[in-house]
Amino acid sequence: MEKDNWLYVIIQNPDTPEEEFLGFQDEKTQDKFIPAFKNQEDAKACFQLMPKDIFKAKYDTQAVILEDIVRAAEENGHRIYLLDEKGAILDCLK
């Protein structure tokens, strides 16, 4: 893992005490993961395709140091999938 490697993630309820990385669970495999993206454009395009609760949560796309994403994933039993703008998995980062 490179030092200071930045990726884009979706933040649920940004700037609140409930702020967290948006994560999902695959219904078939029960695999829990945080989607990450190489750039903000891919994150925003894929976010439009993702299931979300627009009535109970607010969302924002932010650049985050990979080390912080890895820490959050490990604490919550998630993997990190690098996705493209259509949601296809490019790589499993953890």
C-alpha positions as CSV (number, residue, x, y, z in Angstrom):
1,M,0.0,0.0,0.0
2,E,1.5,3.3,-1.1
3,K,1.7,6.1,1.5
4,D,-0.7,9.1,0.9
5,N,-2.7,7.2,-1.8
6,W,-6.1,8.9,-2.1
7,L,-9.3,7.4,-3.3
8,Y,-12.8,8.7,-3.5
9,V,-15.6,7.2,-1.3
10,I,-19.2,8.1,-0.6
11,I,-19.7,9.6,2.8
12,Q,-23.1,9.0,4.5
13,N,-24.4,11.9,6.7
14,P,-21.2,14.1,6.3
15,D,-20.3,16.6,9.0
16,T,-22.6,14.9,11.6
17,P,-21.9,12.6,14.5
18,E,-23.3,9.8,12.3
19,E,-20.8,10.3,9.5
20,E,-19.5,7.1,8.0
21,F,-18.3,5.5,4.8
22,L,-21.1,4.1,2.7
23,G,-20.8,0.3,2.7
24,F,-22.8,-2.5,1.2
25,Q,-23.4,-6.2,1.8
26,D,-23.7,-8.6,-1.2
27,E,-27.0,-10.5,-0.9
28,K,-25.6,-13.7,-2.4
29,T,-22.2,-13.9,-0.7
30,Q,-22.9,-11.8,2.4
31,D,-19.6,-10.1,1.7
32,K,-19.5,-6.6,3.2
33,F,-17.6,-3.9,1.3
34,I,-16.8,-0.2,0.9
35,P,-16.9,1.0,-2.7
36,A,-13.9,3.2,-3.6
37,F,-13.1,5.0,-6.8
38,K,-10.0,6.4,-8.6
39,N,-11.6,9.7,-9.3
40,Q,-14.6,11.9,-8.2
41,E,-16.3,11.6,-11.6
42,D,-16.5,7.8,-11.4
43,A,-17.7,8.0,-7.8
44,K,-20.5,10.4,-8.7
45,A,-21.6,8.4,-11.7
46,C,-21.7,5.1,-9.8
47,F,-23.4,6.7,-6.9
48,Q,-26.4,7.4,-9.1
49,L,-26.7,3.6,-9.6
50,M,-26.4,2.7,-5.9
51,P,-29.3,2.0,-3.6
52,K,-29.6,4.7,-1.0
53,D,-32.0,6.2,1.5
54,I,-32.5,9.8,0.4
55,F,-35.1,10.4,3.1
56,K,-32.9,9.4,6.1
57,A,-29.4,10.2,5.0
58,K,-27.4,12.8,3.1
59,Y,-24.4,11.8,0.9
60,D,-21.2,13.4,-0.3
61,T,-18.3,12.2,-2.4
62,Q,-14.9,12.9,-0.8
63,A,-11.3,12.0,-1.3
64,V,-9.9,10.0,1.6
65,I,-6.4,8.6,2.3
66,L,-6.4,4.9,1.6
67,E,-5.0,4.2,5.1
68,D,-8.1,5.7,6.7
69,I,-10.4,3.6,4.4
70,V,-8.5,0.5,5.3
71,R,-8.7,1.2,9.0
72,A,-12.5,1.7,8.8
73,A,-12.9,-1.4,6.7
74,E,-10.9,-3.5,9.2
75,E,-12.9,-2.1,12.2
76,N,-16.2,-3.0,10.6
77,G,-15.4,-6.3,8.8
78,H,-15.6,-4.8,5.3
79,R,-13.5,-5.3,2.2
80,I,-12.6,-2.4,-0.1
81,Y,-13.5,-2.8,-3.7
82,L,-12.2,-0.4,-6.3
83,L,-15.1,0.2,-8.7
84,D,-15.5,1.9,-12.1
85,E,-18.3,4.4,-12.9
86,K,-20.7,1.5,-13.7
87,G,-20.1,-0.4,-10.5
88,A,-17.9,-3.1,-12.0
89,I,-15.1,-4.3,-9.6
90,L,-11.7,-3.4,-10.8
91,D,-9.7,-4.6,-7.8
92,C,-10.1,-5.8,-4.2
93,L,-7.8,-3.6,-2.1
94,K,-8.3,-5.4,1.2
